[in-house]
Amino acid sequence: MKLSHIDKSNEFDFGKTSDRYARFRDIYPDSMYEKLIEMGIGKEDQQILDLGSGTAILPMNLYHTGAYFTATDIAENQISVGKIIARQRGMERISFKVCPAEDTGFDGHTFDAVTAVQCFPYFDAEKTAAEIFRVLKPQGLFCKILMDWLPLEDAVIAEMIALVQQYNPTWDPEGFNDEAYCFPHWAKNRFTAEKIITYDEALVFTKEAWLGRVLTCRGVGASLPSEKVTEFEAEYRRILEKYDEPLHLKHRIHMEFYRSIK
């Protein structure tokens, strides 16, 4: 994938990280899933579409609700690994499809809810919003989630970002900006804003888990050649030696809930 507004058009592919992604990107806090359920996403027999699902981390964490999930991603490797894990865990209520968020190919009015976690900036917002509106049932819910690190408040994160940028100067770490919420253009004539939730939480990592998470980021495993990833890993392991475990790393979770107007 190559996008003009991200990393100066540098190419990236999360499919290159799929095995490690499945092991180390299950990082979203329980509080996030609790808020989804409180808002009505994750009910028994619901049909939920998860866009940019990667290895289906969200569907697997909400599986206990009894809902049915469809995990989609443009990266075939991500979907293949997700299928293997779901099969191993006996999660037969998760189905998978390789497709872009802008054109899923599903019938209209199919899903009770649509989710997009940490992926919406990679989509064509207008086309994706039109597709979400099309596949949602009347009064269906769409939730867009961003979880970002807070480098200005956390020295471990700031040091990590500096090292990644040494190896990949085109990478934009996208630290969270405290900008006032503005109703998005893509939602007009399609959705009403149901609720906006923003909160901070310190996530707990072992050094190995944090290293794995960093290696799967867009600036490292998804874009650097394998020999550079290996070199980065060795150097970051040495840096992490000075820190005590576990690591408590500051993140901000931003959740936007939209209700279909049809």
Residue pairs with C-beta under 8 A, 6 or more apart in sequence:
1 11
1 12
1 13
1 74
1 122
2 9
2 10
2 11
2 12
3 9
3 122
5 121
6 12
6 121
6 122
6 172
6 218
7 168
7 170
7 171
7 172
7 218
7 219
7 223
8 170
10 168
10 170
10 171
10 223
11 223
12 218
12 222
12 223
13 75
13 222
13 223
14 21
14 54
14 75
14 78
14 216
14 218
14 222
15 75
15 76
15 77
15 78
16 77
16 221
16 222
17 215
17 216
17 221
17 222
18 55
18 75
18 77
18 78
18 80
18 81
19 81
20 212
20 215
20 216
20 221
21 54
21 55
21 78
21 81
21 216
22 55
22 81
22 82
22 85
23 212
24 209
24 212
24 213
24 215
24 216
25 54
25 55
25 57
25 213
25 216
26 57
26 60
26 61
27 147
27 203
27 205
27 213
28 57
28 58
28 61
28 117
28 147
28 253
29 201
29 203
29 253
31 199
31 201
31 253
32 145
32 147
32 253
32 255
33 42
33 61
33 62
35 197
35 255
36 42
36 62
36 115
36 143
36 255
37 62
37 65
39 141
39 143
39 194
39 195
39 257
40 113
40 141
41 48
41 62
41 113
41 115
41 141
41 143
42 48
42 62
42 65
42 67
43 65
43 66
43 67
43 112
44 65
44 66
44 67
45 66
45 67
45 68
46 65
46 67
46 68
46 112
46 113
47 67
47 68
47 70
47 110
47 111
47 112
47 113
48 59
48 62
48 67
48 68
48 69
48 70
48 111
48 112
48 113
48 114
48 115
49 69
49 70
49 72
49 104
49 106
49 110
49 111
49 113
49 114
49 115
49 135
50 56
50 58
50 59
50 69
50 70
50 71
50 72
50 114
50 115
50 116
50 117
51 72
51 101
51 104
51 114
51 115
51 116
51 119
51 120
51 123
51 128
51 132
52 72
52 73
52 74
52 101
52 116
52 117
52 118
52 119
52 120
52 122
52 123
53 59
53 71
53 72
53 73
53 78
53 79
53 82
54 73
54 75
54 78
54 82
54 119
55 78
55 81
55 82
55 85
56 69
56 71
56 82
56 85
56 86
56 94
56 96
57 117
58 69
58 115
58 117
59 69
59 71
59 86
59 91
59 94
60 85
60 86
60 89
60 91
60 94
62 69
63 69
63 91
63 93
63 94
66 93
67 93
68 93
68 94
68 95
69 93
69 94
69 95
70 94
70 95
70 96
70 97
70 106
70 111
71 79
71 82
71 94
71 95
71 96
71 97
72 79
72 96
72 97
72 98
72 99
72 101
72 104
73 79
73 82
73 98
74 98
74 99
74 100
74 101
75 98
76 98
79 96
79 97
79 98
82 94
82 96
83 96
86 92
86 94
86 96
97 104
97 105
99 105
100 123
101 116
101 119
101 123
101 128
101 131
102 123
102 124
102 127
102 128
102 131
103 127
103 131
104 131
104 135
106 135
107 135
108 134
108 135
109 135
109 136
109 137
109 138
110 135
110 137
111 135
111 136
111 137
111 140
112 136
112 137
112 140
112 141
113 136
113 140
113 141
113 142
113 143
114 132
114 135
114 136
114 140
114 141
114 142
114 143
115 142
115 143
115 145
116 123
116 128
116 142
116 143
116 144
116 145
117 145
117 147
118 145
118 146
118 147
120 128
120 144
120 146
121 174
125 184
125 185
125 186
126 185
126 186
128 186
129 186
129 187
129 190
129 191
130 190
132 142
132 190
133 190
133 191
133 260
133 262
136 142
136 260
136 262
137 260
138 260
138 262
139 259
139 260
139 262
140 259
140 260
141 194
141 257
141 258
141 259
141 260
142 191
142 257
142 258
142 259
142 260
143 255
143 256
143 257
143 258
144 255
144 256
144 258
145 253
145 254
145 255
145 256
146 176
146 253
146 254
147 251
147 252
147 253
147 254
148 174
148 175
148 176
148 251
148 252
148 254
149 157
149 161
149 173
149 175
149 176
149 249
149 250
149 251
149 252
150 157
150 175
150 176
150 200
150 250
150 251
150 252
151 157
151 158
151 161
151 173
151 175
152 158
152 175
153 250
154 249
154 250
156 210
156 243
156 247
156 249
157 249
157 250
159 239
160 214
160 236
161 173
161 175
163 232
163 235
163 236
163 239
164 171
164 173
164 214
164 217
164 219
164 220
164 232
165 171
165 173
165 219
167 219
167 220
167 224
167 228
167 231
167 232
168 219
168 220
168 223
168 224
171 218
171 219
171 223
173 219
176 252
176 254
181 196
181 256
183 193
187 193
187 258
189 261
190 258
190 260
190 261
191 258
191 259
191 260
191 261
192 258
192 259
192 261
193 256
193 257
193 258
194 257
194 258
194 259
195 255
195 257
196 254
196 255
196 256
196 257
197 253
197 254
197 255
197 257
198 252
198 253
198 254
198 255
199 252
199 253
200 250
200 251
200 252
200 253
201 250
201 251
201 252
201 253
202 248
202 249
202 250
202 251
203 248
203 249
203 251
204 246
204 247
204 248
204 249
205 213
205 246
205 247
205 249
206 245
206 246
206 247
207 240
207 243
207 245
207 247
210 240
210 247
210 249
211 233
211 236
211 237
211 240
214 220
214 236
215 221
215 229
215 232
215 233
216 222
220 229
220 232
221 229
224 232
